[in-house]
């Protein structure tokens, strides 16, 4: 048997300037906070989710907290990006992804194969599927009130 050899070389350099240090500058602190979606957007996404679940013969998760968090995430993206971008994925550039549309809800995997990464729309045979295709605004408020 022939052994594989790996070789890694590192090059480190330090830039040292003889110039006098610059005076302290004013630093700007940027604070990012997660904004709550508007109630109007939550209601729009709630109604959309119910309608799509009925149309696609899928069901919400047995844990309504999962459904609530996803709906609020979709609503937040609708408010901030103008499109219901899937809130359960990481994006390097959310605005570009929303414009492309592949991960806008219902995403392409959901439309083509009924595969919902967020567990918002579950097929009846899924172990986590509940029996509901509806959720109230009050249920969304209650299950997300401590978040």
N, C-alpha and C positions, 0 to 999 in steps of 0.2 A: 504494500500500500504506500502510496506516495503522500507525503505530508505537504500541506499548503503552508506557505510562509507569507505572512502579512508584514508589510512595512509601512510605517506611518512616520512622516516627518513634520515637524512643526516649526514655524518661523515666527518669532516674536520680535517686535521692534518697539522701541519707546521713542517718542518724539519729545525732545527736551529743548525748550526754547530759552535763550539767555535774556529775552526781553523781560522788562519789569511786569509783574503781575497786573492784570487789569483790575480796575476798581470793582468792588462788589456791584453786581447788577440787581435790579429788581426782578425777582422771579415771579412768574405768574403761576398760580395754582389753578388747575382745571379740575373741577369735580364733576364726575359723571354720576348721575343718579337714575335709577330706573323709575320712569314715570308711570303712573297708573293710567291705563287707557280710559278714554271717555266712556261714560255709561252708554252713550249712543252706539259707539263701536262695539262694545261688549254685547249689546242687544242685537246688533246686526250680525255679528259672528255667531251668537247663540242661535238665532233663527236660521242662518245658513247651515250650521252644523246639524240641526234637527232635520231640515229639509234634505240635506245630502245623505244623512243616515237612512232616512226612509227611502230615498231614491236608489241608493246603492245596496239596500238590504244589509246594512251594517248596524252595529249597536255600540252604545257608549260603554266605557269601562265600568265594571261593577263598583269600583271606587270612584264616586263622582268627583272627588278631589282632583283626580287625574284629568278628567274632562274639563273641569273648571279652570285649572291652570293653563291648559292648552288653549281654551277659548280666550282667556284673558291675554295670553301671549300673542295669539293671532290678532286680537283687537289692538294691542299695543303696536304691533308692526303695521297694521292698517293705518293707525294714527300717525306713526313716525315715518313710514316708508311709502304709504299710499297703496299698499298691497298686503294681503294676509300671508306673509312669508312664514314658513314653518318655523315655530319657535324652539324646536327640539334639536336643531342642528347648529353647528358652529360655522360661521362664514367669515372669511377675511374681509369681504366687502358686501355688507348686507344690501346696500342700495343697488349694486350691480346685480346681485342675485335676484332681488325683487323685480328688477327690470327684465331680466332674462325669463323669469316665470316658471322655470322647472320646479322649484320648491315652493311656489305659491299654492296655498291650500284650495282645492285638493291637488296635491302634488302629482307628478307624472306616475310614480310607482303606485300611488293609490288609484288613479284613474285606469291604469293599465292592468294592474295585478291585485288590486285591493290590499296593498301593503302600506299600512299607516305606521310610520316610525314613531309617531307621538302617542299611539294607542288611543286616538280620538275615535277613529272608525274601525271597529273590530268585527270580523266575520263571526257568525254564530258559533262556529266550531272552536274559536279561540277561547282558551281557558279563562281569560280575563274579561271576556264579553259579559256584560250584564244583559238585562232584558229590556232596557229603556232606550228609546230613541228621542227622548225629550229630557230637557233640563230647564229648570226655572232660573230666572235672574236671581231670585232669593237663594236658591241652592248654590249658585256661583258665589254670591256674596258670603254666605255662611262658610263654605269650604275653603275660601281664600282669605278670610278675615284676619287670620294670624300670620299672614305672610308679609 
